[in-house]
Amino acid sequence: MERQKTELVLIPINELELVLMDALEKYDIKKTQQEKKTDKLYSKTKAYQELGVCYNTLNSLIKKGFIKTNLDGTKIPHSSIEAYKSAQK
C-alpha cells in the first residue's frame, strides 16, 4: 500500500472561512433533503387517529386541500399532519 504525498499550503484566513461556509451550506442542504426523504408516511387510518377526527372528516380535509397526500393519495406525510395541527392552534 503506497502512501500519498501531502503538502502543507498556507491559505489566508478569509479564504479558509469562505471554504468552510460553503461546506457548511452544502451540508445543511444535504441534511434537509435527507430529512424530506425520510418524512414518515401515515395511512389514512393512522392519520385520522393522529388528528383525532373521523375518517370522513379526514377525507373532506384532503379534498379541500388542508392536508396533503403523496402522489397516489394513499399516504399522508407527517409534515402535512403537523402543518395542519399548527394551523388549527
Buried (B, 14 or more C-beta within 10 A) or exposed (E): EEEEEEEEEEEEEEEEEEEEEEEEEEEEEEEEEEEEEEEEBBEBEBBBEBBEBEEEEBBEBBEEEBBBBEEEEEBBBBEBBEBBEEEEE
